[in-house]
Amino acid sequence: MTVIATGEGFRRGFRAALPLNVGLVPFGLVVGVLAESKGLSLLETVLMSGLVFAGTAQILALESWQDAAPVLSATLAAVAVNLRFALMGPSLAPWFDALSGWRRWLSVSAIVDHAWALSLAEIRAGRQDALFYLGAAAALWAAWLVTTTAGHLMGAVVALPPGHPLFFAAPACLIALLVPVWRGAGTDVLPWSVAAAAALLVTPMLPNPALAVVIGAVAGAAAGAWRDTQGRGAGG
């Protein structure tokens, strides 16, 4: 099917991402509050959110923040947790390849879980408008800036205790993203179970728990590939 890139696709992606912005609110507030507690100014927080645009990576970096900025450890933490995007990108390669110039580079630089999940569901539904992804990412990016800014302002007034429900926002958002990409028990139970089991198994052994995301993803992909190979062999 031919891939297109239209303004309507951008607008449809933008609208599709709006409900997910509700889930971003507590996540963004947590990042903003944490940034304020670590001494970042409002401008620094906004710049971090706008340029990094990766909530989990920002939380990991901020949690390791000291008076002397730990550039190396913060960078390594961000790289570790964002390695999963290297696994997501190829699934959207047909869309990215259909774009050119700034639209391609902006799309690649804005890979994020929520927009990826929405776009994957769009592709599976047979719709091939590459600007759908950029529209979804734009809606999420704008909401991310607003919510992290609000969190920073709130953090200057209210100190959230450890274990506050807001800190569950990150895993809750990621769990919710599984819904639109679920294709049924026969297709997804094996790779998803293997991915979850592998991540849980290796987490206590790793210096950075974020690496468990990558290991789980690779294990799940391998399980899915093995299952597909076995299925083709039985069919042949």
C-alpha positions in Angstrom: 0.0 0.0 0.0 1.3 3.4 -0.9 2.4 5.7 2.0 1.0 9.3 1.8 1.7 12.4 3.9 -1.2 14.8 4.2 -2.4 17.6 6.5 -5.5 15.6 7.3 -3.3 12.7 8.5 -1.4 15.2 10.8 -4.7 16.5 12.2 -6.1 13.0 12.7 -3.0 12.0 14.6 -3.2 15.1 16.7 -6.8 14.3 17.6 -6.1 10.7 18.3 -3.4 11.6 20.9 -5.6 14.1 22.8 -7.2 11.4 25.1 -3.7 10.2 26.0 -2.8 13.7 27.2 -5.1 13.0 30.3 -2.7 10.2 31.2 0.3 12.5 30.7 -0.9 15.0 33.3 0.2 13.1 36.5 3.4 11.9 34.7 4.3 15.4 33.7 3.5 16.8 37.1 5.9 14.2 38.7 8.7 15.2 36.4 8.1 18.9 37.1 7.9 18.4 40.8 11.1 16.3 40.8 13.0 18.9 38.7 12.0 21.7 41.1 13.1 19.6 44.1 16.5 19.0 42.4 17.0 22.8 42.0 16.3 23.2 38.3 14.8 26.5 37.4 11.6 26.8 35.4 13.5 27.6 32.3 15.8 24.7 32.7 12.8 22.4 33.3 11.0 23.6 30.2 14.2 23.2 28.1 14.8 19.7 29.4 11.2 18.6 28.6 11.2 20.2 25.2 14.6 18.8 24.1 14.6 15.4 25.8 10.8 14.7 25.5 11.2 11.4 27.3 9.5 11.2 30.7 11.1 8.0 32.0 14.6 9.1 30.9 14.0 12.5 32.6 13.0 10.9 35.8 16.0 8.6 35.8 18.3 11.5 35.1 16.7 13.7 37.8 16.8 11.0 40.4 20.6 10.8 40.0 20.9 14.6 40.1 23.4 16.1 42.6 24.7 19.6 43.3 27.4 19.0 40.7 25.4 18.0 37.6 26.2 14.3 36.9 26.4 14.7 33.2 27.8 11.2 32.5 25.6 9.2 34.7 22.5 11.1 33.6 23.4 10.6 30.0 24.0 6.9 30.5 20.6 6.5 32.3 18.8 8.3 29.4 20.6 6.2 26.8 19.8 3.0 28.7 16.0 3.6 29.0 15.7 5.1 25.5 17.4 2.1 23.7 13.9 0.7 23.3 13.3 3.4 20.6 15.9 1.7 18.5 13.5 -1.3 18.5 10.4 0.8 17.8 11.9 2.9 15.0 12.1 0.1 12.4 8.4 -0.6 12.7 7.7 2.9 11.5 10.4 2.9 8.8 8.0 2.8 5.8 6.4 6.0 7.1 9.7 7.8 7.9 11.1 6.8 4.5 8.2 8.4 2.8 8.9 11.8 4.4 11.7 14.1 3.4 13.6 17.1 4.9 12.6 18.5 8.2 9.4 16.4 8.5 11.5 13.2 8.4 14.0 14.4 11.0 11.4 15.9 13.2 9.4 12.6 13.2 12.5 10.5 14.0 13.6 12.9 16.8 10.1 12.7 18.4 9.8 8.9 18.7 7.8 8.4 21.9 5.8 5.4 23.3 2.3 6.9 23.0 2.6 8.1 19.4 4.3 4.9 18.4 1.5 2.7 19.8 -1.1 4.9 18.1 0.7 4.7 14.8 1.3 1.0 15.0 -2.5 0.5 15.4 -3.0 2.9 12.5 -0.7 0.8 10.2 -2.4 -2.4 11.3 -5.8 -0.9 10.3 -4.4 -0.3 6.8 -4.1 3.5 7.0 -0.8 4.7 5.7 -0.6 8.5 6.3 2.9 9.2 7.5 2.0 12.5 9.0 -0.3 10.8 11.5 2.7 10.1 13.6 4.0 13.7 13.6 0.5 15.0 14.5 0.3 12.6 17.5 3.8 13.5 18.6 3.0 17.2 18.4 0.0 16.9 20.6 1.9 14.9 23.2 4.9 17.2 23.1 2.7 20.3 23.7 1.0 18.6 26.6 4.3 17.5 28.0 5.6 21.0 28.1 2.4 22.3 29.8 2.3 19.6 32.4 6.0 19.6 33.4 5.8 23.4 33.7 2.7 23.1 36.0 4.5 20.4 38.0 7.5 22.7 38.6 5.2 25.5 39.7 3.3 23.1 42.0 6.6 21.7 43.4 7.5 25.1 44.7 4.4 25.0 46.8 3.6 21.4 47.7 6.2 18.6 48.5 4.9 15.2 47.5 5.9 12.4 49.9 7.5 9.2 48.6 4.9 6.7 47.4 2.3 9.3 46.4 -0.1 8.0 43.8 1.2 10.6 41.3 4.5 8.6 41.1 2.5 5.7 39.6 1.7 7.8 36.6 4.7 6.6 34.5 4.0 2.8 34.7 0.2 3.4 34.4 0.6 5.3 31.2 2.9 2.6 29.7 0.5 -0.2 30.7 -2.4 1.7 29.1 -0.4 1.8 25.8 -0.6 -2.0 25.5 -4.4 -1.8 24.8 -4.3 -0.5 21.2 -1.6 -2.9 20.1 -3.1 -6.1 21.6 -3.9 -8.5 18.8 -5.4 -11.3 20.8 -4.1 -14.1 23.0 -3.0 -16.4 20.2 -0.7 -13.7 18.8 0.6 -11.8 21.8 0.5 -13.9 24.9 3.8 -15.7 24.3 6.1 -12.8 23.3 4.5 -10.4 25.9 4.9 -13.0 28.7 8.5 -13.8 27.8 9.3 -10.1 27.7 7.8 -9.5 31.1 9.4 -12.5 32.7 12.8 -11.7 31.2 12.6 -8.1 32.5 11.6 -9.1 36.0 14.3 -11.8 36.1 17.2 -9.6 35.2 16.2 -6.4 37.0 17.9 -7.3 40.3 21.1 -8.1 38.5 21.5 -4.9 36.6 23.3 -1.7 37.6 20.5 0.3 35.9 17.0 -1.1 35.9 16.2 0.7 32.7 18.3 -1.9 30.8 15.7 -4.5 31.8 13.3 -2.7 29.3 15.7 -3.4 26.4 16.5 -7.0 27.5 12.8 -7.8 27.9 12.0 -6.3 24.5 14.7 -8.4 22.8 13.6 -11.5 24.6 10.0 -10.9 23.6 10.9 -10.2 20.0 13.0 -13.4 19.9 10.1 -15.4 21.3 7.7 -14.0 18.7 10.2 -14.7 15.9 10.6 -18.3 17.0 6.9 -18.8 17.2 6.4 -17.4 13.7 9.2 -19.6 12.4 7.6 -22.7 13.9 4.2 -21.7 12.5 5.6 -21.4 9.0 7.5 -24.7 9.3 4.3 -26.5 10.4 2.4 -24.9 7.5 5.0 -25.9 5.0 
